Amino acid sequence: MKATVSWDQKLSFTGVTESGYKTVMDGNGKAISPMESVLLSAGACSSIDVVEILKKGRHLVSHCECELEAQRAEQPPKVFTAIHAHYTVKGSQLSEKAVARAVELSAQKYCSVMLMLKDSVEITTSFSLIDDE
């Protein structure tokens, strides 16, 4: 996997992935910040796992949302010290047990972003289940 980050102006940078996708990041709040990007990446990576695990278990999932809240160190470098991910999963005939298992497997075994962070960031999870019926 390769990517390139190029300075545009002031504290604005454009990232281009090997697959051709572009994103603008900014250190002055005019676009997503690099730390926000990491936080979103953790939520997206884990949500992909949760949906895939449930679908492989033949569960009917219609919606998955991950709300993330992170704490950062007060002094530079202002790394993440804790991240809490709350999943809202909606579907038909989903069980609490199945969703809990999917969330746990993602956070502890499959989500590469969370696993990269786990030694330095306290990662916690929770979930809500909404029945489509």
C-alpha positions in Angstrom: 0.0 0.0 0.0 1.3 3.4 -0.9 0.1 7.0 -0.6 1.4 10.5 -1.2 0.7 13.6 0.9 1.5 16.9 -0.8 1.6 20.4 0.8 -1.0 22.7 -0.8 -0.7 25.9 1.2 -0.5 27.1 4.8 -1.3 23.9 6.8 -3.4 22.3 4.0 -2.3 19.0 2.5 -3.8 16.7 -0.1 -3.4 12.9 0.3 -3.7 10.6 -2.7 -3.9 6.9 -2.2 -2.4 4.3 -4.5 -6.0 3.5 -5.6 -6.5 7.1 -6.7 -8.7 8.5 -3.9 -7.9 12.0 -2.6 -8.5 13.7 0.7 -7.7 17.1 1.9 -6.4 17.5 5.4 -5.8 20.8 7.3 -4.1 21.8 10.5 -6.3 25.0 10.8 -9.8 23.5 10.8 -10.5 24.1 7.1 -10.7 20.4 6.3 -10.5 17.1 8.3 -7.5 17.1 10.6 -5.0 14.1 10.5 -6.2 13.1 14.0 -9.9 13.2 13.0 -8.9 11.1 10.0 -7.4 8.5 12.3 -10.5 8.5 14.5 -12.8 8.1 11.5 -10.6 5.3 10.2 -11.0 3.4 13.4 -14.8 3.7 13.2 -15.0 2.8 9.5 -12.6 -0.1 9.8 -14.5 -1.5 12.8 -17.9 -0.9 11.3 -16.9 -2.8 8.2 -16.0 -5.8 10.5 -19.3 -5.6 12.5 -21.4 -5.6 9.3 -19.4 -8.3 7.7 -19.4 -10.5 10.8 -23.2 -10.2 11.2 -23.8 -10.8 7.5 -21.6 -13.9 7.5 -23.7 -15.1 10.4 -26.7 -14.7 8.1 -28.1 -11.8 10.2 -30.2 -9.2 8.4 -28.5 -5.8 9.0 -30.0 -2.6 7.6 -27.9 0.1 9.3 -24.7 0.4 11.3 -23.4 3.7 12.7 -20.4 4.1 14.9 -20.1 7.2 17.2 -16.6 7.8 18.4 -15.4 9.9 21.3 -11.7 10.3 21.8 -9.6 11.9 24.6 -6.2 13.4 23.8 -3.1 14.1 25.8 -3.0 17.7 27.1 0.6 18.2 26.2 2.3 17.7 22.8 2.3 15.3 21.2 -1.4 15.3 21.7 -1.9 11.6 21.0 -5.1 9.8 21.7 -5.2 8.4 25.2 -8.7 6.8 25.0 -11.3 6.1 22.3 -14.9 4.9 22.9 -16.8 3.5 20.0 -20.6 3.2 20.3 -22.3 1.2 17.5 -25.9 1.6 16.7 -26.9 -1.5 14.7 -30.3 -1.9 13.1 -31.7 -5.0 11.6 -34.4 -7.7 11.5 -34.3 -10.4 14.2 -30.8 -9.4 15.4 -29.8 -10.7 18.8 -27.9 -8.8 21.5 -25.5 -11.8 21.6 -24.7 -11.6 17.9 -24.1 -7.9 17.9 -22.0 -8.1 21.1 -19.9 -10.8 19.5 -19.4 -8.8 16.3 -18.3 -5.7 18.2 -16.0 -7.7 20.4 -14.4 -9.6 17.5 -13.9 -6.4 15.6 -12.2 -4.5 18.4 -10.1 -7.4 19.7 -9.3 -9.4 16.6 -10.1 -7.9 13.2 -10.0 -4.1 13.1 -6.4 -3.3 12.0 -6.7 0.3 12.9 -7.9 -0.4 16.5 -5.3 -3.1 16.8 -2.5 -0.7 15.8 -3.7 1.7 18.5 -4.4 -0.7 21.3 -1.0 -0.7 23.0 -1.1 3.1 23.5 -4.8 3.9 23.5 -7.5 2.6 25.9 -10.3 1.4 23.5 -13.7 0.7 24.8 -16.9 -0.2 23.0 -20.7 -0.3 23.5 -23.7 -0.8 21.3 -27.4 -0.2 20.8 -29.6 -2.6 18.9 -32.7 -1.4 17.0 -35.1 -4.0 15.6 -36.5 -3.2 12.1 -39.8 -4.8 13.0 
